Amino acid sequence: SSGINAEWPLRPGGPVLAVAHGIGASSITILLHELFKLVHYSGATNVIFIRMGTSAGIGVAPGTVVVSENALNASLKMEHRQVVLGREISRPTMLDQVLAQALLMCQNDPNVPVMLGSTLCAEDFYEGQGRLDGAFCDYTEDDKIDYLRRAYNLGCRNIEMESCAFASLCHRAGVRGAVVCVTLIDRLQSDLMSAGDVQRYDELVRRPHALIVKFIKRQIGLKMKEKSTACDSALTPRL
């Protein structure tokens, strides 16, 4: 689509295409529709989509990289709800578990904690995530902690605003999808980043990048090895 690069900056590089998807489900949903069409008309196969970004942690230290196993909506259910022509439609939020494990195995830095966990997908940044520092707040801190602990007990280790739409649409399109986000705070402790974490913000946000780059290099290496093996086999004299 001619509008993709205008709305979402594209960064192509060899077999990899990086795109900034904006904030929230509405933005990433538009982009995914455009990318799915691009993949279809280009004839690309064996495509992998990975969303990376920042998130708030739930019971994990700031700087932890969470590779999502599942995506839960604000009602703590594994579904993405959408109103189409006046009717609410619910679709499952399924991520590729093999892909998640492969990403987890790419971690080799003992100073960067990486873990699998479910991701809570909120509908907005303030009330939807139970923050106490928004313009409106009609609940108590105890209410917030109770909600976050319920999410934690269901396996949620971070919060963001795109994973349900991403997981649902990738599953619907038959595309392998993964979500990799670094946590900037622990929401069971605070709604704001500490001064120390603010100072190391640039280093923290690069952590998902580093993990995904390792994964991409391994994938490219494996494909090159497969091509080399196939070539060697083709050149082997048949007796």
N, C-alpha and C positions, 0 to 999 in steps of 0.2 A: 504494500500500500504506500502511495506517495507521501502520506501524512505521517508515517511512523517516525521518520528521522526528525521531523519538525516538532512533534509532541514529546517523543521519548528519545534522548540521545543514543545513537547506535555506535558501538565500537567493535567492528568486525576484526578478527585476527585469525587467519587460517581457518581451522574447522570450528572456531569458537566465535559466538556472537554475544556481546555483552550489551544489555539495554537497561537504562534506568526506568523503573516501573512506576515511580511516584508513590504517594502515600494512600493507603487504604484499599479496600476491595473494589471500589468503583474504578479507580485508576488502573489497577493491575488487571481487572477483568477486560477492559477495553484493549489493553496491550496484548493479552493472551489471545483474544480473538484474531487480532491482526497477525500475530506470530504464527498461530496455527494455520492461517491462510497462506502465509509466506512459506511455511514448511511444506504445505500441500502442493502449491504450485511450483515450488523449486524441485520437487521430487526427492527431497532429503529423506533418508531413512535412518533407523536406529538413533533417533534424536533423544537427547536428555535435557530436561529443563531443571535448573537449580536456582531457587530464590535465595539470595543472601542479603543480610542486613543486620540491623541492631534490634534489640528487644529488651524488655525488662525481665529480670529473673524472678523465679518463685522458689525461695529456699536454696538458691545456689549463689555462689560468690560472684561479684562483678568480674567480668573478663572470661567467664565460662562460655565456651562455644557449645551450643545445643544443636544437635542434628535431630530433626523432628521425626518421631516414629508415627505420630498421629496428629491431626488437627481437630481441636474441639471448639465449638462456637461458644458464644457468651452464655448459653444455657447449659454448657458443659456436655454437649452432645456432638458426636462425630458426624455432623451434617452441615451442609451449606444451604441456607434458605434464600430463595430469590422469588420475587413477585413477577410473574410473566402474564401479561394480559389480564391482570386483576386476580390471578390465582397464585397462591403461595406454593412453590415447588421446593421440595427438599431432596438434595442429592448427597451421596456419601462423600466424605473427605478422606480419600485413600491415597497414601504415599507409598512409593516403592521401597519395601523393606530391604531388599538386596542392595539397592543403591545406597540406602542409609548406612548399612553395615560397611559397604565399600568405602564410603566417605570417612567413617569412624576409623577405619584401619589405616588411613593416610596420616593420622596424627603421630608424630614422633618427637614433639617438643615437650619435655617434662614440665616446662614452665607455663604451658598453656593447657588448662583442663578442657577436655572435650568429652561430651557425654550424649547418649541417646535419651530422649524424653519427649513426652507429648507437649504440644504447643497450644496455648489458649489464644484464640483469635477473637479480639474485641472489635466492636463496631465503631468505637471512637477512642480518642486518647485520654479523655478525662473520666466522665462518669462510667463509661463502658468498661474502664479498667479499675474502677473503684478508687480513683485518686481523690485526695482530700484538698488539693491546691487549685482546683478549677474555679470558675466564676460561680458555679452552683454546686452544692453538695448537700443532698437531702438524706444522708446516712452517716453513721458514726464510724469511728476507726475500728470499733469492735465488729461492725457489720463488714467492713472491708476485709479484716483479717479472717473472719469466718468464711467469706467467699473464696479468698485466696487459698485457705487451708483445704477447702473442699476440692478446689482445682488441683492442689498439690497431691492430695490423697488419690486422685484419679490419674496421677502420673505426670501432670503438667509441671514443666520446669521453666517455662518462659511465656511471655505474652507479647503479641504483636497484632497487626491488623490486616494481614493479607493471606495467611496460610490456608484458611478454609476455602476461599475462592480459588486460590492457586491449586490446592489439592483436588478439589472437586472438578475443575475444568481440565486439569491434566489427566485425571482418571477417565473423564468422559471422552477425551480426545484420544485415549490410548497411548499417551506419552508418559514415559518414566519421569517422575518428578521427585524432587527433594527440597527441603528447606534447611538452611544453615544460618543461624544467627548468633551473634555474641550478645551476652547480657551486660547491661551497663549499670544496673542497680539490682538489689534484692528487694522486691516490693514488700516482703514481710518485715523489712527493717526500715525502709524509707521510700518516699515518693520522688526524691531528688538525688542526683549524683553527688558523691562526696567531692570535696575540693581536690583530693588526690586523684580520683578517677577522672575528673574533668581535665586535669593536667596530662593524663596519659590517654586521653580520648583517641587521638590519632593512631596510637599503637593498638588500642583495643579494637577499633573498627577494621583494622587490617587482618585481624585473626581469622575471620571466615575466608577472606581472600586467600590467605596463605594455604589453608586447608584445601580449598577448592582447586587452587593452582597445582598442588601436589597430585590431586585426583586426576586432573586433566592430563598432566604429564604422564601419569601411569597409564591412562586410557590410550593416549597417543602412542606410547611405547608398546603397549600390547598389540595395537592394531598394526604398527610397523613390523612387529615380530611375526604376526600372523601372515602379513603380506610376504615377508621374507621367506617364511616356511612354505607358503603356497608356491612362491616362485622357484624355490629350490626343488620342490617336489615336481614341478612342471618340467624342470630342466634335467631331472634325473633320467638317464637312459633306461628304457624299458627293454628287458631281455626276453 
